[in-house]
């Protein structure tokens, strides 16, 4: 009985060891006048036991830094695209990479809505920024042209009636 109990405890510990070594770190903080001045978003990566990206988290916070909710995606979800922000059934900001990007880093495209066509979504104007997820030592970085990015701020594009219709510019810090 004692051996069976030891075996059971060792098995449970062995099966949960991957979660014990999981490590979460911030990739970038995103603010925007597009989705509200009182909220911000943080994109995080969670490492597996071998230092690879295991999960990508998208956390939303209120102005006081209290997490409102979290969306989580497996690392290979980046291949299909991860929508960072949606409005009126439109993907406003999406990141897309390949399978290797989601595991060991690499190029990632940030596709965003430049100007919405209010009559026909198929005629929306979009823009793509080329970024890169890179691991330096034990830290993951988001980079643009070899420059690490800790924060991104999206500025809204407004029409003559003051309605937000897309993203005018992105500030990188």
C-alpha positions in Angstrom: 0.0 0.0 0.0 2.8 2.4 0.9 4.6 1.7 -2.5 1.3 2.3 -4.3 0.9 5.6 -2.5 4.5 6.7 -3.3 4.0 5.7 -7.0 0.8 7.7 -7.2 2.4 10.8 -5.7 5.4 10.6 -8.0 3.2 10.1 -11.0 1.1 13.2 -10.1 4.3 15.3 -9.5 5.8 14.1 -12.8 2.7 14.9 -14.8 2.4 18.4 -13.3 6.1 19.3 -13.6 5.5 21.1 -16.9 3.1 23.5 -15.2 5.5 24.0 -12.4 8.1 25.3 -14.8 5.8 27.4 -16.9 7.0 31.0 -17.0 4.9 34.0 -18.1 6.4 37.3 -19.2 5.1 40.4 -20.9 5.7 40.8 -24.6 4.1 44.2 -25.1 1.6 46.6 -23.5 -0.9 48.1 -25.9 -2.9 51.3 -25.3 -5.2 53.0 -27.7 -7.7 55.8 -28.0 -9.5 53.3 -30.3 -10.7 50.9 -27.6 -11.0 53.3 -24.7 -8.7 55.5 -22.7 -9.6 53.7 -19.5 -8.4 50.3 -20.6 -5.2 48.7 -21.8 -4.1 45.4 -23.0 -1.0 43.3 -22.4 0.3 40.5 -24.6 2.1 37.8 -22.7 3.9 34.6 -23.5 4.1 31.6 -21.3 7.1 29.3 -21.7 7.0 25.5 -21.4 9.7 23.5 -19.6 12.1 23.6 -22.6 11.9 27.4 -23.0 9.6 27.4 -26.0 6.4 29.5 -26.2 3.6 27.3 -25.0 0.7 29.8 -24.7 0.0 33.4 -25.7 -2.2 35.4 -23.4 -4.1 38.6 -24.1 -5.0 40.3 -20.8 -7.3 43.3 -20.6 -7.0 45.8 -17.7 -8.9 48.7 -16.4 -7.3 52.1 -15.7 -6.3 51.0 -12.2 -4.4 48.0 -13.6 -7.0 45.4 -12.4 -7.2 42.5 -14.9 -10.7 42.4 -16.4 -10.3 39.2 -18.3 -7.8 37.0 -20.2 -7.9 35.2 -23.5 -5.4 32.5 -24.1 -4.2 30.8 -27.3 -1.9 27.9 -28.0 1.4 28.9 -29.6 0.4 27.5 -33.0 -2.7 29.7 -33.1 -0.5 32.5 -34.3 -0.4 30.7 -37.7 -4.1 31.3 -38.1 -3.9 34.8 -36.6 -4.7 36.1 -33.2 -7.2 39.0 -33.1 -6.1 41.6 -30.6 -9.1 43.8 -31.1 -12.4 43.5 -32.9 -15.2 46.1 -33.5 -18.4 45.6 -35.4 -17.4 42.1 -36.5 -14.2 43.5 -38.0 -10.7 42.4 -37.0 -9.2 45.7 -36.2 -5.7 44.4 -35.1 -4.5 40.9 -35.8 -1.1 39.3 -35.4 -0.1 36.5 -37.8 3.1 34.4 -37.9 4.2 30.9 -38.9 4.3 27.7 -36.7 7.9 28.3 -35.7 7.2 31.9 -34.6 4.7 30.6 -32.1 7.3 28.2 -30.6 10.8 29.6 -31.0 10.1 33.2 -32.2 10.5 34.7 -35.7 8.7 37.1 -38.0 5.1 38.2 -37.2 2.9 40.5 -39.2 0.5 42.9 -37.4 -2.4 43.5 -39.7 -4.6 46.4 -38.8 -7.6 48.3 -40.1 -6.4 51.6 -41.7 -9.8 52.8 -42.9 -13.1 51.1 -42.7 -15.6 51.3 -45.5 -18.9 51.7 -43.7 -20.9 50.3 -46.7 -18.8 47.3 -47.7 -16.3 45.5 -45.4 -14.7 43.9 -48.4 -13.4 47.4 -49.4 -11.8 48.2 -46.1 -8.2 49.5 -46.3 -5.7 47.6 -44.3 -2.0 48.0 -43.4 0.6 45.5 -42.3 3.6 46.2 -40.0 6.4 43.7 -40.0 7.5 42.8 -36.4 9.6 40.0 -34.9 9.3 37.9 -31.7 12.8 37.1 -30.5 14.3 35.4 -27.5 17.4 36.9 -26.0 18.7 34.8 -23.2 15.6 33.9 -21.1 13.6 37.0 -22.2 11.2 37.2 -25.1 11.0 40.5 -27.0 8.8 42.1 -29.6 10.9 44.0 -32.1 10.5 46.3 -35.1 13.5 46.8 -37.3 15.8 45.3 -34.6 14.5 47.7 -31.9 12.8 46.2 -28.9 9.2 47.4 -28.3 7.7 47.5 -24.8 4.6 49.6 -25.6 2.4 50.3 -28.6 -0.2 53.0 -28.8 -2.8 53.0 -31.5 -4.1 56.4 -32.7 -7.6 56.5 -34.2 -8.5 57.6 -37.7 -11.8 59.6 -37.5 -14.2 60.6 -40.3 -15.7 64.1 -40.6 -18.4 63.2 -38.2 -15.9 62.3 -35.5 -16.5 58.5 -35.7 -13.5 56.2 -35.4 -13.1 54.4 -38.7 -9.6 52.9 -38.4 -6.1 53.3 -37.1 -4.3 56.5 -38.1 -0.9 55.7 -36.7 1.0 53.5 -34.2 3.5 54.8 -31.7 6.2 52.4 -30.6 8.1 52.9 -27.3 
